[in-house]
Amino acid sequence: MGEPSVDIIFKEAGITAAKRGTRGIVVLILKDTMPANYSNPIKMDTIDEIPEALSDFNKEQIKLAMIGYQNPPKQVIAYIEAPDAANYSEAQNYLETIKWDYVVVPSIGQTTDGKADTEANITSRATDFATWIKQLRSAKDIRVKAVLPHCPADSEGVINFATDDIKTAARTYTDAEYCSRIAGMLAGTSLNISATYAPLAEVVDVPHLKKEERDAAIDSGKLILINDGKKVKIDRAVNSFVTTIENKGEDFKKIKIVDIMDLIHDDIKSTAEDNYIGKYPNDYDHKCLLIAAINGYFEGLELDGLLDSSIEGQNRAEIDLDAQKAYLKSQGIDISTMKDQEIKESNTGSQVFVKGQVVILDAIEDIKFQIYI
């Protein structure tokens, strides 16, 4: 039927958002010898696809990532760097060209001979890697996240995993060695819920922290594991972001909220690029078509329980009148006598100025009740 197809595609993206958000893609950057008959990177959907020729350590890291939570990750991608690689630049250059959600660098916690390194050295390497993640999100518009140990990055794109001495029946893990498990769990968490209090059935024990110690860790942007006396689980699912600013408040600290923000960003960007840009004239009617399609997408997110639908119209997109005014002024057009509708309908060349607002639903994490007798 032609033009309305963009509306249908956006609506379908909204309706399937929760399902797609349940199963993310985890990347592991591994130092190893590239197995014969494989190309780099190695993409795996199941444990059976793990190359036997990889080191035991790296095979275990892949298996940890594949455990997931409600579901396993959709896919685990292993990018193999040479054992003597000085940095991770080769993998980073490649990862800027493909789609993924979470990245982990298991060897970031090791010395060159594979032994556990000092916290200072781990933090230094993790901080460098976190800087790359920040640059991807801010400068290159690539909304991805990393799970890193000892990394107070102060970024919604970096999860600072900060529990060491993680005991299972088979062995004890450092925080760096267990980041793969955490990334897989986050990737396998439905967008309808959060990873807060998600249990790790294989973990026998972790260091016991008092409540004030747990609160302090969370407030400083650390993702930690706790033992509640019966099981080991993730405490509040937060990222490393701590320094709130105007238009970037407390919500940006929560992994669930940021995952939904990133999904919305990627859905609108990719759907518009694939089905709108270059395919329609840039007149007012077709701008309205795009806006209606985006609003249909928001309606799908409301139905999926990702956006708050308690107030009608609070999740909406519209023409950015201020940006449109600024553009017209930059073109030497006198807008002093123009009405708002005339400004909205004005020719803006190839530019489309749209703004929107959404209210993302959080998960139940804090319950307060009183019992009266």
Buried (B, 14 or more C-beta within 10 A) or exposed (E): EEEEEBBEBBBBBBBEBBEBBBBBBBBBBBBBEBBEEBEEBBBBEEEEEBBEBBBEBBBBBBBBBBBBBBEBBBBBBBBBBEEEBEEBEBBBEBBEEEEBBBBBBBBBBBEEEEEEBEBEBBBBBBBEBBEBBBBBBEEEEBBBBBBBBBBBBBBBBBBBBBBBEBBBEEEBBBBBBBBBBBBBBBBBBBBBBBBBBBBBEBBBEBBEBEEEEBEEBBEBBBBBBBBEEEEBBBBBBBBBBBEEEEEEEEBBBBBBBBBBBBBBEBBBEEBBEEBBEEEBEBEBEBBBBBBBBBBBBBBBBBBBBBBBBEEEEBBBBBBBBEBBBEBBEEEEBEBEEBEEEEBBBBEBEEEBBBEBEBBBBBBEEEEEEEEEE
